[in-house]
């Protein structure tokens, strides 16, 4: 996926069903995290809290997990394919076909929900139609917004104000470009050295609290610190995933899907730990998750296999909806957050019915977009633009 879409696999290669399933679990956990984010955001806007997410505080680490999955499957799918029939042009066409149709859908949903919300910033400032349409055009071409510019229409500094999580897809695109131009050419030894250096840099950023947020949750806005943070959050797990794909040897493992899913849920549910100057205790925990636990989970997921029809279908369904769900859900979170602010609601206990409706709606919408739009469009584009030698199925 993007960081939550896998690369296309050649038909002759085995397919890692469990990694698909884990990607889907992580996407569902992101959805739940953003529901809880709404309670903190509504409290901050209303002046009744500091905006901290009290439940499921570390759900943002799903982005880092997506990146390591993406690096693993891209390295696995493409490392041995570069030849006279498969070069840069073909690679970039495949990645655009895989990712960009849903990017366009996410931008359209973003502008629709912004208009439904009244075309106003969070502080109540009215936004003109021209700036709204400019934001739509820039989002479709994946050009990030400069904080404070007129087309940064929500007014809180997001790179992509119509669909906030697109910031991570922006870095995913950068990762794909770097892979094609540079990283794929590295020997396994040199790639390992690069991974170590990037791991040191990421640890420095997290433990040193360079973002000043008290967490590594950076990359969503276009300033120097966030661009650095977003780059490190993509580069280390992305290259680590590629390195794992080169050295991978399966281990004997049973029940890995359920075990890894439970571990992800537990890791994301850990409360905010805090900052003990000059070190961030929360950053130590984040580094532990990204540098140690996530690679282990990917290794276990790649080692396991589904053993019955139910688990196979579950992993396939979760993998199929993971990228559409990540793309479509946040525009409706904006509406949910506005509803929370308007009604002065700040807890799940007060809003559990609406919260569950929002989650179910996004899951159903993601599946509908997958079947009615994403798959048909990708299949058409693949037949139209890919070389005959490289028309293996584009899988989610």
Buried (B, 14 or more C-beta within 10 A) or exposed (E): BBBBBBBBBBEEEEBBBBBBBBBBBBBBBBBBBBBBBBBBBBBBBBEEBEEEBBBBBBBBBBBBBBBBBBBBBBBBBBBEBBEEEBEEEBBBBBBBBBBBBBBBBBBBBBBBBBEEBEBBBBEEEEBEEEBBEBBBEBBBEBBBBBBEBEBBBBBBBBBBBBBBBBBBBBBBBBBBBBBBEEBBEBEEEEBBEBBBEBBEBBBEBBBEBBBEBBBBBBBBBBEEBBBBBBBBBBBBBBBBBBBBBBEBEEEEBEEBBBBBBEBBBEBBBBEBBEBEEEEBBBBBBBBBBBBEBBBEBBBBBBBBBBEEEEBBEBBBBBBBBBBBBBBBBBBBBBBBBBBBBEEEBBBBEBBEEBBEEBBEBBBEBBBBBBEEBBBEBBEEBBEEEBEEEBEBEBBB
